[in-house]
Amino acid sequence: MAAQVIALALFVLVFAVATLRKVHLGVIMFASAAGVGIWLANMPLKDVISGFPVSILVLLVGVTYFFAIAQVNGTVDQIIERAVLRVGDRAALLPFVFFALTAGISAMGSPLAGLVMTPIGMPLAKKYGIDRLLMGLAIGCGLSAGGFAPTSLFGIVTYGTAHAVDIDLNPLVLFGVALVANFVLLVAAFFMFGGLKLLRSKRTGEFGSNHKPNFARSAGLPEHPFERDGMTNRSGLIAQKVKERIDEAVAPTSSALAPFTLIQKVTILCMLGLVASVISLAIVGQDPDIGVLCFVFASIMTLVDPTTGKGSVSKIDWSTVLMVGGIITFVGVLQEMGAVDLLGQAASQVGTPLLAALFICFIGGLISAFASTTGMLAALVPLAIPLVANGDITGWAVIAALGVCSSIVDVSPFSTVGATLVATVDEDERPRMSKLLTRWGMSMVVVGPIGLISVLVLPTMF
């Protein structure tokens, strides 16, 4: 009993130290897992190392490599540019369009890559009289929704970790839950923050239908100290590149957009092929290995354009691979020494399984508002196993609810997403943005668990 309690305390302590000292969580977690495994659990080192999640590594490397190629060869920039300019000046539609665009970009491996839409959406919202908070929440909700796609980090970590502990969670179901939940939140935000006024307004902005909007330049995206996923700088570079591409095309007399190159057309076909493969295999009852599929299509793109393929290897998100691997390795040690079962016994003392599920979703949301969402998912998904061990509640429903609850709070200004939203508005608007995003983020800590547990978990108990 004492060894399990010490191991759990060390697990929490490592999280706290890594966050406060701003060091890489995966490095500290992996080293701590080895120490705890050898000295507290009496495990051979090879057994500790065998807990490293190779299958999740393949997923993360394959997905980030595939979409790195699409970003480097300009395909992603072209898609964003065309989509934004096609919207024109329909102000009431803009929040929903930016939700969809952000979700699409976030689905391409890195959720924080969706922040590329922030320095584009915020100036555009001001030009068309849209509440900047509404636009910020549209981008935040899109990032959360797209992050749970089968090809993106939140989704990979959540269903990958669930599968590793024999919880049957369909990646498309998880994505569907996240998409619906975040769209509902966007609709609520639309009516709370000026949506009805936009619907009644005849204003179409400063530009005629034949003119392209002028996107203001802004500084690179900030790297917030509480988020250690290692993707913010990359998102900032993507944002700068997109803005430069759009700035070149904003003159009213500019010519038509440049056509897609052959390499970009091949990339789009590969992206469509990846989506079609995942959906087709899921329909016929197979469990598609998305990481392997990404390697297959990335190989095609590399053969077509070897230079881009070679250069994209450096953009693989090794930082996140190490972070997730370190956390899950430590959790494997906790499982081996019975610490997870000890948590299950403690959870049973909370009361009903429904109340225990509500509690762990609340904890996930609260901590994630200040710390790494990816780290929370990697840590809490395995620790939720005892809640579903006796079969009183359905495993996939609890894990899906936990995942989304840990993500919808990310608009809090204490996390990367919220900090970026605040940083990309005018200085005189920042106090209001910070205050309202804090209220929204903290309210999601309560609203998320109650809503998702009621909709997903409660019906499965009858």
N, C-alpha and C positions, 0 to 999 in steps of 0.2 A: 504493500500500500504506500509506504513512504517513498519508494523509488518512483512510482507512477506520479505521485503528487509533485515530486521534485522535477521530474521530466516535463510535466505540464507547465510548471512555473518557469522553467528555463525556456520553453517554447514561447511563452508570452514575453519573457524578458528579452529574448533575442529580437522580437518584433519591435519592442520599445526602444532598445539600444540602437538598432539599425536606423530607425526613423529619426531619433533625436540626434544621432551622430552623422546622419546623412551618408551612410555607407551602403554598399550593395547588399541587399537583404539575402540574396541567394548564396553569396560567399559565406556569410556568417552562419546561415542556416545549415549549409552542407557541413561545415566544420563542426558545428554544434551537434549535428546528427551523428557524426562519427564518434565524438566524445561521449555522448549520452548512450549510444548503442554499445560501445565497447565497455565503458566503466559502470553504467547503471543497469543495462539490459544484458550484459555478458554475451553480446552477439559477436561473431567473427566479423572482421571488417568487410569481407566479401559479401556477407549477408546484408550489411548496411548499404553497401554500394549497389547491390541488386535492386534496392528499392527505388533507384533513380528511374523516372518514368520515360523509358525509351520511346514508347508509342506517342506520347505527347511531344517529345522532342522532334520526332519525324513530322508531326502535324505542324508545329510551330515553324520549323525550318522550311518545310515545303511551301506553306502558305505565304510566309513573309518573302521568300525568294521569288515565288510566282508573281506577286503583286509589286515587288521591287522592280522587276523587269518592266511591268506595265507603267510604273511611274517614271522610270529612267528614260524609256523611249518616247515619253510624251503622250501616251494614250489617255492616261487619267486626266491630264491637263486639258486635252482636247474635249473630252466628254464633259468636264465641268464647264468649260468655256461655252460650249454650244447650249448646254442646258440652261445656264444662267441667262444668256442673251436671248434665248427663245421665249423666256417667261415674259419679256417685255415690261409693261408698266401696270400689270394687274396686282395692285397692292394687297388685296385681301387674300390672294393665293400665295403670296411670297413666303409666309411662314411655313406653309405646307410643302411648298417646293423645296425650301431649304431643309426641312425635315427629311424629305426623300433623298435629296442630294447628300446630306450628311450621313444618312443611314447607308447609302450606297458606297460612299468612300470608306466609312468605318467598317463595312463588311469586307473590305479588301485587306484583311490581315491585322491591321493595327487600328483599334478603336480611336486612339488619339489623333490619327491621321485625319479624322473628320473635323478637327479643329481648323483645317485649311479653309473651311467655309466661314469662320468667324470674322477675319479681316475683310471678307467680301460682303457678308450679310449685314454687319452692323452699320457701315456707312450707307448701304442701300436702304436699310430700315429708316434711317434718319431722313433721307431724301424723300421717302414716300410717306412720312408721317406715321410710321409704325412704331409702337412702343418698343424700345430696345430690349426691354425685359422679355417681351413676347418673342422677339427674334432670337434672343439668347436661349430661351427655353426650347424653342423649336430646334435649334442646333444641338442643345444638350440632350433632348429627347431622341433626336435622330442618331446621335452618337451612341447612346445607350442601346437603342433598338438594333442598329447595325452591328454593334459589338458582339451581339449574341448570334450572329449568322454562323452557319457551320464552318465558314472560312475565316472567321475573325477570332481574336484572342480570347475575349470573354466566353464565347461559345466553346472554343476548343478546350479551354481550361475546365469549364463547368462539365460538359458532357464527357470529356476525356477522363477527368478525375472520377466522375460517377461510374463510368464503364470500368475503370480500374478496380473499383470496389464492388462490382457486380450489381450496380443499380441501373436498371434499364431506362435510359433517357434518350429519346429520339432527338437528334440534333435539330430537325425541322420543327418539331413540337416546341422545343426550347426557343427557337427563333420566333415562331409564331406567337408564343406567350409574350416575349419581350416586345415584339412589334405592336401587338394589340395594346398592351399595357402603356407603352410610351405614346401611342397615338391618342389614347383616351386622355392621358395627361396633357397632351398638346391641345386637344379640343377644349379641355377645361381652362387651360391657360389662355386660349384664344378668346373665350368669352369673359374671362376675368380681367384681361389687360387690353381692352380696346378693339376686340374683333368685330363687335356689332357696329362700332363707329366706322370701321373700314368697309364693312358690307354696305352701309348706307352712303358712304362718301363717294362722290364722283371724281375725286382727285386721282389722277393717274401719274403724278410725279412731274419732274421737270423736263421730261423728254417726250418727244412725239413717238409715234409707233415705229417710225423709220430710223430712230436714233438709238444708239447703244448707251447704256448707263456708264457713268464715269466712276470707277471705284477708287476711293482715296487710298493712298499708300499709308501703311502703318508699320510700326516697329515689328520685329520678329516676335513670335510667341514666347512668353516667359516660361522658364522651367521652374515649376513650383517645388519647394523643398520636400513636401510630403508625398509626392508621387515619384516612385523610383522605377517606373517601367522602362525608362530609357528610350522613349519614343517622342518626347516633346520637341527636342531639337530637330528631329527628322520632319515632324509636322510643320515646324516653322520654315524649314527650307522649301518644303512643298508649297506652302502658302505664298512665299516670296516669288517662287517660280510662276505660280498661277497668276498672281497679280501682275507680274511683268508681262506675261502673255496677253492678259486682258487689257492692260494699259496700252499695249501696242495696237489694240483694235477698237478703242473707244471713240475715236474721232468720228463725227457724224458723216464725214465723206469717205470713210474707210471702205475698202473693197470687201468682198465676201470673205468668209473665213477660209483659211487654207484647208485644202482637202486632206483627208487622212492619207498617210503614206502607206506603202505596201506592208511595212513592218507593223504599223498600227492596226491595219485591217486584220492581219494575222493574229495580233494580240486580242482584238475584240472577238474574233472567232474562237480563240482559245478560252477566253473568259466565258463566252456563251456555252462552249463545250463543257467546261467545268461545272457550271450550274446545271446544265442538262444531264450530265453524268450523275451528279449527286442525287437529283430528283428522280431520275429513271431507276437507279439502283435501289433507292428507298421505296419506290412504288412496287417493285417486284420482290420486296421482302429482304433484300440484301443490306448489309451494313457497310456502306461505302467508306473506304479509308481515304479521307479527303487529303491527307498529307501526301499519300502516294499519287493520287490523281493530280495534285498540284505539281509534283515532280515530273509526271508524264507530260503535262501541257507546257511546263516550263522548259522541258527538254526540246520540245518543238520550237518554242520561241527562241531558245538559245541557238539551235541549228540555223534558224533563219537569220538571226542577228548575233553572231558569236561575241562581238565586242560588248554589246549591252549585257548579254548573259554573263560574261566574265566580270564586268564591273559591278553587277548587281549582287554578286556573292558577298561583298563587303557590307551590304545593306541588310543581310539576314539578321533578325533580331536576337542575337546571341545573349544579350543582357536579360531578356525576358525568359529565354530558355533556361538560363542559369538560375534565375530567381524562382521560377516554378519548380524546377528540378530540385533545388535545395529545400524548398518548403515541403514538397511531397516526400522527399527522402526522410526528412525529420518525422513527418506524420507516419510514415511506414514504420519507423522505430517505435513511435508511440503505440501503434497498433500491435506490434510484436510483443511489447512488454505489458500490454493490457491496459494502458492508460486510456484508450478510447472507450473500452468497456466500462472503465470507472466513470467516465463522463456520462455514459448511458445510464448507469445506476443513479447518478446525480440528477440527470434529466427526468428520470422516472419519479423523483421526489418532488418535481415541480408541480405535478398534478397529471392532468390528462395529456396524451400525446399531442393533441391540438394546441394546448397551451405551451407545451415545450417547443413545438414548431414555430409558434408565434414569437417565442422568446429568442430563439436562435436567429430568426429573420431580423428581429429588432437589433440584436447585437451586431449582425452583419452590416446592417444599414448604418448604425451609429459609428462603428469603427471605420467603415469605408468612406464616410464623409470627411475623414481626416487623413486616412492612410491609403495605401495602394489597393484599388479594387481587385486587381489581378491577384495580389497576395492574399487578400481576404477570401477570394473564391477558392484558391488552391488550398488554403488552410481549413476553411469551414465546411467545404463539401464532404471531405472524408470524416470530419468530426460529427457530421449530422447522421452518420450511419446508424448509431444506436436508436435514433428516433424512429427508424423504419424497420428495425430488426425484428420486432414482434408482429409486424404485419398490420398493426392497427391503422396506420396511415400509409398512403402510397408514396413510394420513394421518389418517382419522377416529379410528382407534384411539389413535394417539399424542396427538392433541389432546384427546380425551376423558379419557385417562389423566392428561395434564398438568393439565387443568382440575380434576379431582377431587382430585389430589394437592395442588394449591395451596389447596384449600378445607378439607380434613379436618384440617388443622393449626390451624385458627382457634380451637380451644378452648384453645390455649396462652394463659396469662395475660398474655403480652406483646402480645396482639391484643385488639381490642374485645370479641369474644365471650367469651374467657376472662376478661378483666378484669371484665366484667359478671357472669359466673357467680360469681367470687370475691367481688365487692362485695355480692351479694344473699344471702349466707349470714351467719350470726351471726359476730361477731368472733372468738370462740374457735375456730371451724371454718375460718377463712380460711387459716391456715398449712398445714393438711392439704390443703385444696382447691387451693391454689396449687402445692404440691409435686406432688400427683398429676396435676393438669392439665398441669404442665410435663412430667412423665414421659410422659403420654399424647400430648401434642402433639408432643414431640420423637421419640417412637417412631413416630408417623405419618409423619414425614419419611422414615423407612426402610421401614416396613411398606407405606405407600401405593404408592410406586413399584414395589417388588418384586411386590406383589399385583396391581396393575392392569396393569403391563407383562406379567406372566405370563398373566393372564386375557384381556387385550384384544389386545395386540400380538403376543405369541409365536405364538398359533394362526394369525394371518394370514400368517405367514412360510412356512407349509408348504402 
